[in-house]
Every structure is written in structure tokens, then in C-alpha cells.
């Protein structure tokens, strides 16, 4: 057993167990994915965390024990066209090992004006989850301390009432992240303990559909596949 409240070293995917609380963090480059995981685990940021290019190039798993449960937080490359294959293959791998997700956190920088890319990503996320697992998704806005509150609130209104409305109406949750460990854990604890398979995992593993032919990626050009 790991000691309570202590962050562990990065673990391999094969070390993730079905009884772990597994939460994957997705999002565009620079939206604060790794920062949320650092706040949850108490780990220090990587040396190049403030560089213009995002740090995370591969999928990584980090653990933290809290209230007798081992949480595994999955850091991922940017949720972009040339990275969809990496993320998709990882989701298939854990599903084959009987590991279900407790949650998906999708980070969105509140200072960034929404555009077609966000609309596309929200549509992909909704279809990846499917009706049965959309409640496992949390759209989380970040960078609230990098802008004025009135500007951020207006950006949030546009996000929730326009671009992310279909996602939220389908059953996804929404949370603000205020760059503190307390805020990060509030997001995680809101997910509860339920574990579910994503529709995408059922399609690609159970039904043996190539990831780029799954419903989430229909109409999305294939890159580096």
C-alpha cells in the first residue's frame, strides 16, 4: 500500500489496476492539463512548464493516495488532430485491461476565445463518451487568475451558452479551476466513484472498429495514423 496523501513516481500504464480511480485530463495545448495534475498530486512543475511549446508529448500516469483510495491521473498530449491517435490507442489499451474511467477532465483556457476548433473538440468529446458516460465528463475552465474577472465571466457566458451548450445539455458537468489544490480536488470529488466505459472504447475494442472510423472521429481527417 502507498502512504496516504503522498504523490508517487510516474507509473506505467500496465501498473494501473481496475480498482484505481482513473481520471484522464484532456485539453488543447497550454490549457493547464499538467498544472491541474501537479495541484492534485503535489508534484512540482516540469522545468519547461512555462515554455511556449507544451510539455506533454506522451501519455503519462501519476498516482496519489487520498482517503484510502489510489487515484491515477492521466496527463496527455494536446487534444489536437495529430495527437488523436495517441490518446485513442491509450484508451483502448486500458479498456482491454478491464480498467474503466471514473472521469474525464477537459481543460479550456478561459482567456482564449472559442472558435471552430473548440466546437469540433466538444463534438468529439460528446461522441467519445456517448449518452451512457457523458456524466463522467467535466469541462473545466482554467487561467482565471490570468485575466480580469469581468472579462472571464463574459467569456464563460459565451462558452456555456454557445460553443459548449450541446455538450453541457447532453449531461457533461462544468467547473471553474482557480489554480489551487482545493479547487482541483473539488472537481475530482464531484465525479464520485462510479466507473464507466466510453462509447468510443466499446466501439473500438468490443466491436473491433478502427479508431478513426469510430463515431467520434467521423469526418475528422486522419493524421499520423
Secondary structure, DSSP 8 states (H G I E B T S, - for coil): ---TT-B---B-GGG--TTSEEEEEEESTTSSHHHHHHHHH-----TTTTSSS-S--S-EEEEEEETTEEEEEEE-S-SSGGGHHHHHHHHHHHHHTT--BSEEEEEEETTS---HHHHHHHHHHHHHH-TTTGGGEEEEEE-GGGS-HHHHHHHHHHIIIIITHHHHHHT-EEEE--SSHHHHHHHHHHT-S--B--HHHIIIIIS---GGGSGGGTT------
